[in-house]
Amino acid sequence: MSNELNSGSGSSKPNALRRQILASSAALPMVGYGSSSWGQVAGKTLNISHQFPGGTIQSGDFRDRLCRKFAESVEKRTKGALKFQVYPGSSLMKTNAQFSALRKGALDLSLFPLPYAGGEVPEVNIGLMPALVTSYEQAAKWKTAEVGRLLTKSLEDKGIVILSWIWQAGGVASRSKGLVVPEDAKGLKIRGGSREFDLMLKAAGASVISLPSNEIYAAMQTGAMDAAFTSSTSFMSFKLEELAKAFTSARNKSYWFMLEPLLMSKQIFDALPKDQRDSLMAAGAEMEKFGLEAAKDDDKTAALAYARAGSKVTDIDAAIVDQWRVIARASAWKDYAEKNESCAALLRAAEKVT
């Protein structure tokens, strides 16, 4: 595997020559473009960006490890025709800029929390719809169900290809009292993680704050935020146990499930020869088992880590999930379905997956 893959330092920038070639290709006739693939012309290095802490292929935040394992798999499958540079910690570009960059072909790949792009493409907020997905087993069915086909097409129409479907459960950490049932949210300043999740929290009486998970620590430290929902992995990677007094765990049940897929620019993907595209898709599918097992392990590990740090840890049950679902259905689900027919169709399809 190339040295580029293991650096993860963000010291180099995207291949300027490749960008120039892609930009100039718009002026060329499309006939024959695929046969003279970008991969054979401009350095063969693809950049993977994400917001999470960097590590190695053996240790660290599993989302960074997943990107590195994916890169290793594709490099092996293509016999070195494709290589990768992994940029953790938003070191290549800011978190919220990554989705637009993918659409424009200015970024190759990103492991990206899909609802972060909800302001640009409202359909993607289905990826963190409160109390819609409540188990990993249910989440895993999306890829091949109608909702998965609709979401895949919606993203492809916007210039993005899903390579790997990664789901994570999450809970909530609080600086003071625990946040377990809806009544606990009243009067708190809370980060939910998506527009829809925030709508549910508002309906429960909370004030909401919108920011990426890598900015939660600073907001909680300064008191700008009382509590935050995020994935179990992020709770550990961003060391929020240093600030939390109470922690609601996802190890039993959760009504917070986020789709954080590995995405690729369709412009870049389509410029590659078929055998390389097939390798990318095969490696992406291969990573889904690793992602599932790692996410489940982190749900358990986070609860133990917060207990050791002195937080009061609470597990929720199906009855508590149902309380939140009642509020979510009347607020977030309703608002989402009224956005447009595409959103309404996605929600109808998702409700069929149980």
BELSUL-V988345 format. One record per pair of residues at least 24 apart in sequence whose C-alpha atoms are under 7 Angstrom apart, sorted by sequence separation. I is the first residue (numbers start at 1). J is the second residue. D is the distance in whole Angstrom. If there is no record, write none. Layout:
I,J,D / I,J,D
This chain:
18,42,5 / 64,88,7 / 214,238,7 / 17,42,7 / 139,167,7 / 14,47,7 / 54,88,5 / 53,88,6 / 54,89,6 / 190,225,6 / 52,88,6 / 53,89,5 / 189,225,5 / 190,226,6 / 191,227,7 / 192,228,6 / 193,229,7 / 44,81,6 / 45,82,6 / 46,83,6 / 47,84,6 / 48,85,6 / 49,86,6 / 50,87,6 / 51,88,6 / 52,89,5 / 189,226,5 / 190,227,5 / 191,228,5 / 192,229,5 / 193,230,7 / 44,82,5 / 45,83,5 / 46,84,5 / 47,85,5 / 48,86,5 / 49,87,5 / 50,88,5 / 51,89,4 / 188,226,6 / 189,227,7 / 190,228,5 / 191,229,6 / 44,83,6 / 45,84,5 / 46,85,6 / 47,86,6 / 48,87,6 / 49,88,6 / 50,89,6 / 51,90,4 / 45,85,7 / 50,90,6 / 49,90,7 / 49,92,6 / 51,95,6 / 8,54,7 / 251,299,5 / 250,299,6 / 251,300,5 / 175,226,6 / 174,226,6 / 175,227,6 / 174,227,4 / 173,227,6 / 174,228,7 / 249,303,6 / 103,158,7 / 172,227,7 / 173,228,6 / 103,159,5 / 172,228,5 / 173,229,7 / 103,160,6 / 172,229,4 / 102,160,7 / 171,229,6 / 172,230,7 / 170,229,7 / 171,230,6 / 247,306,7 / 47,107,7 / 48,108,6 / 49,109,6 / 50,110,6 / 170,230,5 / 171,231,7 / 47,108,6 / 48,109,5 / 49,110,5 / 50,111,5 / 170,231,4 / 171,232,7 / 46,108,6 / 47,109,6 / 48,110,5 / 49,111,7 / 50,112,6 / 169,231,6 / 170,232,5 / 5,68,7 / 168,231,6 / 169,232,7 / 252,315,6 / 253,316,6 / 247,311,6 / 249,313,7 / 252,316,7 / 253,317,6 / 233,298,6 / 241,306,6 / 245,310,7 / 246,311,5 / 247,312,6 / 248,313,6 / 249,314,6 / 250,315,7 / 252,317,7 / 253,318,7 / 128,194,6 / 232,298,6 / 236,302,6 / 245,311,5 / 246,312,5 / 247,313,5 / 248,314,5 / 249,315,5 / 255,321,6 / 129,196,6 / 130,197,6 / 232,299,5 / 235,302,7 / 244,311,6 / 245,312,6 / 246,313,6 / 247,314,6 / 248,315,6 / 254,321,7 / 129,197,6 / 175,243,6 / 178,246,5 / 180,248,6 / 241,309,6 / 125,194,7 / 175,244,5 / 176,245,5 / 177,246,6 / 178,247,7 / 179,248,7 / 174,244,5 / 175,245,5 / 176,246,7 / 232,302,6 / 1,72,6 / 125,196,7 / 173,244,6 / 174,245,6 / 175,246,7 / 174,246,5 / 173,246,6 / 174,247,6 / 173,247,4 / 172,247,6 / 173,248,6 / 172,248,5 / 8,85,7 / 10,87,5 / 171,248,5 / 8,86,5 / 9,87,6 / 116,194,7 / 171,249,5 / 5,84,5 / 8,87,5 / 115,194,6 / 171,250,5 / 4,84,7 / 5,85,5 / 8,88,6 / 170,250,5 / 2,83,7 / 4,85,5 / 5,86,6 / 10,91,5 / 169,250,6 / 10,92,6 / 171,254,7 / 170,254,7 / 169,254,6 / 171,256,7 / 170,256,5 / 169,256,6 / 170,257,6 / 169,257,4 / 168,257,6 / 169,258,7 / 167,257,7 / 168,258,5 / 167,258,6 / 168,259,7 / 167,259,5 / 166,259,6 / 167,260,6 / 166,260,5 / 166,261,5 / 165,261,5 / 164,261,5 / 165,262,7 / 164,262,5 / 162,261,7 / 163,262,6 / 162,262,6 / 163,263,6 / 162,263,5 / 163,264,7 / 161,263,6 / 162,264,6 / 160,263,7 / 161,264,5 / 160,264,6 / 161,265,6 / 160,265,5 / 161,266,5 / 159,265,6 / 160,266,5 / 159,266,5 / 159,267,7 / 156,266,7 / 163,280,7 / 163,281,5 / 134,253,7 / 134,254,6 / 164,284,4 / 134,255,5 / 163,284,5 / 164,285,6 / 133,255,7 / 166,288,6 / 134,257,7 / 164,287,7 / 165,288,6 / 131,255,4 / 133,257,6 / 164,288,6 / 203,327,7 / 130,255,6 / 131,256,7 / 166,291,6 / 130,256,6 / 168,295,6 / 200,327,6 / 128,256,7 / 200,328,5 / 203,331,7 / 128,257,6 / 128,258,5 / 127,258,6 / 128,259,7 / 200,331,6 / 127,259,5 / 199,331,6 / 200,332,6 / 199,332,5 / 197,332,7 / 196,332,5 / 181,320,6 / 182,324,6 / 114,259,6 / 113,259,6 / 114,260,6 / 113,260,4 / 112,260,5 / 113,261,7 / 111,260,6 / 112,261,6 / 111,261,6 / 112,262,6 / 111,262,4 / 112,263,7 / 110,262,6 / 111,263,6 / 110,263,5 / 109,263,5 / 110,264,7 / 109,264,4 / 108,264,6 / 109,265,6 / 108,265,5 / 107,265,7 / 105,265,6 / 108,268,6 / 102,264,7 / 103,265,6 / 105,267,6 / 51,214,7 / 102,265,5 / 105,268,6 / 61,233,7 / 61,237,6 / 53,237,7 / 131,321,7 / 131,324,7 / 131,325,5 / 150,346,7 / 131,328,7 / 78,276,6 / 130,328,6 / 147,346,6 / 78,279,7 / 77,279,6 / 147,349,5 / 146,349,6 / 147,350,5 / 74,279,6 / 74,280,6 / 74,283,6 / 73,283,6 / 70,283,6 / 70,284,7 / 138,353,7 / 138,354,6 / 70,287,7 / 123,342,7 / 123,343,5 / 66,287,7 / 62,294,6 / 38,271,6 / 39,272,6 / 37,271,6 / 38,272,6 / 37,272,5 / 37,273,6 / 34,271,6 / 34,272,7 / 35,273,7 / 34,273,6
